[in-house]
Amino acid sequence: SAEIVDLVTMLSRITSNFRTKLLSQLATFQRFLSALCAIGKWLLESSVTECHQAGGDFGSMEGADWKNDAIAQILQCSEAMAGDYWLAGGSDSQEAKAACESLAVSLAPLYGVHCACRVRMASLEEHYLVREHAELDEAREEISATALEEEMAAAASLGRFNILASMKAL
């Protein structure tokens, strides 16, 4: 768990310290994006599995905090790249187009997985709360307080890399 967080932290620092233009010129850019996507998918899918095993009881899930932190860092990476002026400014250069294509092919698939996993986990949690006769309004307030808006905004940056595929995922 600590190793995954350390790895994601390193990837996040690389993204925040270097512009997408520079990163996209590296021969390993595609592998960098694929690593972000693969780690993100694994974290999300293992979280769903653990949530299912816990019967939707988030409180009894071991490792949920570090997984959520790592997912948040991956989303911050995608948000930083999507917001990079070189790409967002509509550059017509071949390098920018190639970087956009790499992002669309290698990182954007994480959007559909993110949406599906978060919806599944929310469903499992709601079933748990109903089964336990918990106060749903109180639970909704707790969910609102967990920076869900920030996560969804960051996840939307993934969706911008490949809009057509993202619309299909929804």
C-alpha positions, 0 to 999 in steps of 0.5 A, spaced: 500 500 500 505 504 501 509 503 495 503 504 491 502 511 494 509 512 493 509 510 486 503 515 484 506 520 488 512 520 484 508 520 478 504 526 480 510 530 482 513 529 475 506 531 472 506 537 476 513 539 475 513 538 468 509 541 462 505 536 458 509 539 452 516 536 455 513 530 457 510 528 451 517 529 447 519 523 452 520 516 448 516 513 455 510 518 455 506 513 452 508 508 458 507 513 463 500 514 461 499 507 461 502 506 468 497 512 470 491 508 467 493 501 469 494 503 476 488 507 477 484 501 474 487 497 479 485 501 485 478 502 483 476 495 481 480 493 487 476 498 491 469 495 488 471 488 490 473 490 497 466 494 498 462 488 495 466 484 500 464 489 506 457 489 504 457 496 502 460 498 509 465 503 507 467 503 515 470 496 515 474 497 508 481 496 510 485 501 505 480 505 503 483 511 505 490 510 501 486 507 495 482 514 495 488 518 496 492 515 490 486 515 485 485 522 487 493 523 485 492 520 479 486 524 477 490 530 479 495 528 474 490 528 468 487 534 470 494 538 470 495 535 463 488 537 461 489 544 463 496 545 460 495 551 456 499 548 450 493 543 449 487 547 452 489 553 448 488 549 442 495 549 439 495 546 432 502 543 432 503 536 430 506 535 437 500 537 441 495 533 436 500 527 438 500 528 445 492 529 445 492 522 441 496 519 446 492 522 452 485 520 449 488 513 447 492 511 454 489 515 459 482 517 457 479 509 458 480 510 466 474 515 465 469 509 464 472 505 469 472 511 474 464 512 473 462 505 473 466 503 479 464 509 483 457 508 481 457 501 483 460 503 490 455 508 491 450 503 490 453 498 495 453 503 500 446 505 499 444 498 500 448 497 506 445 503 509 438 501 507 439 494 510 442 497 517 436 502 517 441 508 517 439 515 516 440 517 509 440 524 509 445 524 514 449 519 510 448 524 504 451 530 508 457 525 509 458 524 502 457 531 500 463 533 505 468 528 502 470 533 497 466 529 492 465 535 487 473 536 487 473 528 485 468 529 479 471 535 476 478 532 476 475 525 473 471 530 468 478 532 465 479 524 463 473 525 460 475 531 456 481 527 453 476 522 449 469 526 449 465 520 444 468 515 448 466 518 455 459 519 453 458 512 451 461 510 458 455 514 461 
